[in-house]
Amino acid sequence: MTWPLIFITILGVINFAMHRAVLERGHPLTDQMPDYLAVLGGRLTFLAEFAVLLAALMLAANGWPDMLGAYLAYTALNAMAAWVILRRRA
């Protein structure tokens, strides 16, 4: 049961790094965020990222080892979105 938690934590660190890279890039899409999300330079969105990570960890710790696959898929989607934004293809 510990391995899914370790891998989810590692994926969480990767998600936070991608999130930060997108916010620091200054892409025009980040300028279109609603005012309530733009608080603190968009850093409030890290709270949502943390909530997803916390939910995945709690579910995995309580007998849902398949949550690793779901969080891996979430990370893959985040990686694709970050790549598109950072490469300025959007």
C-alpha positions in Angstrom: 0.0 0.0 0.0 3.0 2.3 0.5 4.2 2.3 -3.1 1.1 3.9 -4.6 1.5 6.7 -2.0 5.1 7.3 -2.8 4.5 7.4 -6.6 1.5 9.7 -6.2 3.6 12.0 -4.1 6.3 12.0 -6.8 3.7 12.7 -9.4 2.3 15.5 -7.3 5.7 17.2 -7.1 5.9 16.9 -10.9 2.4 18.5 -11.3 3.4 21.4 -9.0 6.5 22.0 -11.0 4.6 22.0 -14.3 2.0 24.3 -12.8 4.6 26.7 -11.6 6.4 26.7 -15.0 3.1 27.6 -16.8 2.4 30.4 -14.3 5.9 31.9 -14.6 5.9 31.7 -18.4 3.4 34.6 -18.5 1.3 33.1 -21.3 -1.7 35.2 -22.5 -3.9 32.4 -21.3 -2.9 33.0 -17.7 -3.9 36.7 -18.2 -7.5 35.5 -18.9 -8.0 33.9 -15.5 -10.9 35.3 -13.5 -10.1 37.9 -10.9 -10.7 35.6 -8.0 -8.1 33.2 -9.4 -5.6 35.9 -10.3 -5.2 36.7 -6.6 -1.5 36.5 -5.6 -0.4 36.3 -9.2 -2.4 33.2 -9.9 -0.8 31.3 -7.0 -4.3 30.6 -5.6 -4.6 27.9 -8.3 -2.0 25.9 -6.4 -4.8 25.3 -3.8 -6.8 23.4 -6.4 -3.7 21.4 -7.4 -3.1 20.5 -3.7 -6.7 19.5 -3.3 -6.5 17.0 -6.2 -3.2 15.6 -4.8 -4.6 15.3 -1.3 -7.7 13.5 -2.5 -5.6 11.0 -4.5 -3.4 10.3 -1.5 -6.3 9.9 0.8 -8.2 7.5 -1.5 -5.0 5.5 -2.2 -4.3 5.3 1.6 -7.8 4.0 2.2 -7.9 1.1 -0.1 -8.0 2.5 -3.6 -4.7 1.5 -5.1 -6.1 2.1 -8.6 -6.0 5.8 -7.7 -2.3 5.7 -8.8 -3.5 5.0 -12.4 -6.0 7.8 -12.3 -3.5 10.3 -10.9 -1.0 9.1 -13.5 -3.6 9.9 -16.2 -4.2 13.3 -14.6 -0.4 14.0 -14.6 -0.2 13.0 -18.3 -3.0 15.4 -19.2 -1.3 18.1 -17.2 1.9 17.4 -19.0 0.3 17.6 -22.4 -1.4 20.9 -21.5 1.8 22.4 -20.1 3.7 21.4 -23.2 1.1 23.1 -25.4 1.1 26.2 -23.3 4.9 26.4 -22.9 5.5 25.8 -26.6 3.0 28.6 -27.3 0.9 26.3 -29.5 -2.3 27.5 -27.8 
